[in-house]
Amino acid sequence: IGKNGFQYFNVVTDLELGPNNFLSIDSEDFYLNKHFIPLSFSNNGFLNNKIVFVGFGYNFQNDNLNWNDYADVDVTNKWVLILRGGPEGNNPHSTFSKYNTLRQKVMRAKDQSAAGVLFVSGENFDKSDSLIPLKYDQNQKDVGIPVVHIKREVANIILSKSNLELDVLENKVIKLKEKFKSIILKDNISCKVD
């Protein structure tokens, strides 16, 4: 094994943004750290495809509730736009808190064959709409697909092509909960994560 009995392997000890990050909608370019930022567990890669708004991106069953935001929509090879948090905000004692981690939402999307994830913070979750800072976490391994956090401004540009607004959608999802039906949007997004 290797030389002199040693097996060599790479260990990731840090991460930084490369020079090739971009996000574009209909030839309108957006700026890294102003309009979007990749998440630390994102895969490096490029994706240009349709977007599906899947509410909170839930897919779970428990004794009281069956919630599947992917039930009536095909997200195969598409971006999914997912709200951060849950219908009860960022309450750690919420029924939904165990389903609200970003990584868990990404893995659900990936299980449905989504090719990329766009996270957005609704008004009820984060009024300031701050981008998640990029920081290394040794427990956050690459999930195999691009994962990006976008500002509400960018989400509203995406949604406007389908005559939708994020704050209205967020409130609708909170009100309807598991009865909300995901929406295939009329726009494409091009994004490269580096």
N, C-alpha and C positions, 0 to 999 in steps of 0.2 A: 504494500500500500504506500503510494508516494515514494519518497526517497528515505532510506534508512529507517523504514518502519513508521514514518510520520505521514499523516494525511492532512493536506492543506486545504483550507476553505476560507472564503471571504466572510468578514463580519462587518455589518453596517454599524457605524458609530455616530453618524451625523447625517443631516441632509440639508440641502440648500436648493434654492430655485435656480434652474438653468436659464440660458438666454433665449430659449425657444418656446416659452409659454405664450399662447395667444387664444383669444376667444372672439368670434365674429358671428354676427347675425346679418344676413342680407348685405354683405359688404360693409357693415358698420363694425368697426373694431372697438374693443373695450380694453381697459388698461389693468394690467396685473397690479395687485395690492390696492387698487382704487375701486374696481368693479368686480373683480373675481380673484380667487386664490385657490390653488390645488390644496388638497388635504394631505397630511403626512403619510397616510396609508394608500394614497392613489398610485395607480400604475402609470408609468410613462407611456404616452401614446397619443394617437390622433383619432378623432371621431367626427364625422360629418354625417348627421342623420336627423330624423324626426325626433320630436320630444313628446312625451306623454306625462301629463300631470297626474300623479297618483296620491294626492293628499298627503297623509303622514307616512305613506309607504308601509302600512301594516299588512301582515299576513299571519294571524294567530287565531287559535281557538282556546278558550278556557271555559270554566263551568258556566259563566254568565254571558259570554260574548263570543261571537264568531265574526271576525273582522278581516276581510281580504280585499285590499285595494287593487289587487291584480286579477280579480275574478272575471271581469267582463272585458278585459282589454289585453291586446297582444303587445308586449314591450320588447319582443325579440329584436336584438341588434339596434335598439333605439336608446336615446337618452331618456331617463326618468327624472322629472322635477319633483322633489320631495320637500315638504315643510319640515323644518326642525321642530323638535319638541313633540307635544301631543295635545289633545283636546282640552286638557286641564292645565295647560301651560307647562312651566318647568317645575311643578310641584313634585318633590321627591317622594311624597306619600301617595301620589296618584295611582290609580289602578293601572295606568298605562306606562308608568315610569320605567318598568323593566323592558319595555319595547322601544324606548326612545333613543338608545345610543346610536350614534351615526354609523358606526361599523356594523351594527346589527341590521340597520335599515339598508345599508349597502349590500350585505350578504343576502337579504331577502330579495332585493332587486336582481342581484346576480343569479340567484336560484331561478328567477323567472326569465333568464336569458337577456336581461338588459345589458347594453354594451357600455353604458356610462351613467353616472349619477350627478345631478345638479342639486345642491342643497340651497334653500333660501330660508331666511328668518322672517316669519310673519310678524306683524305689529304686536300680536298678543304674546309672542315669544320673546322678542328683542326689539324694543322701540328704537334703540339707537342704530340698529342694523349694522353692527360691527362685524367685519370679516374675522373668521377664526384665524388666529396667528399660526403660522407654520412653525412647528417645533418637533424635534425628534423625540420619539417615544419608542423604546426598544420593544414594547409589546404590540406595536401597531405595524404589523407586517403588511406588505403590498397585497392588496385584494385582487389584483389582476385586471382591473378596469379603471378608466379615468374617473376621479371623484373631485368635484370642484364646488366651492361655495361661492355663490353669486349674490350680489346686492339686489334688493327689491326693485330698484330702478331697472336692472337688466331683466329680471323676471317679468316686470310689467311690459317691457318691450316685446318679449317673447309672447306673452299672453294677449297683448293688444291685437295681434293678427287674427286671433280667434274671438275678438270682442269680449275679453275677460279682463278682470283686475284682481291682483293678488289679495288685497284686503277683503274683497267680496268673497272670493273663493275660500280663503281661510275661515271666515265666519260661517260659510255654508258647510264646510267640512266639520267644524266644531259642532254645529247645530245638528247635522244629519248623522254624524258619527259613521257607523258601519254601513249606513244606507247610501252614503255618497258614492257616486259612480265616477271613476277615473275618466279623463278626457284626453283624446289624441289631439294635439295642437297642430295648427296650420303652418308652423314654421320649422325650419331646420336650423341647427346650430353647428358651427365648426369650432372645434377646440383642440388644442394640443397642450399636453401636460409634459413638462420637462423639469 
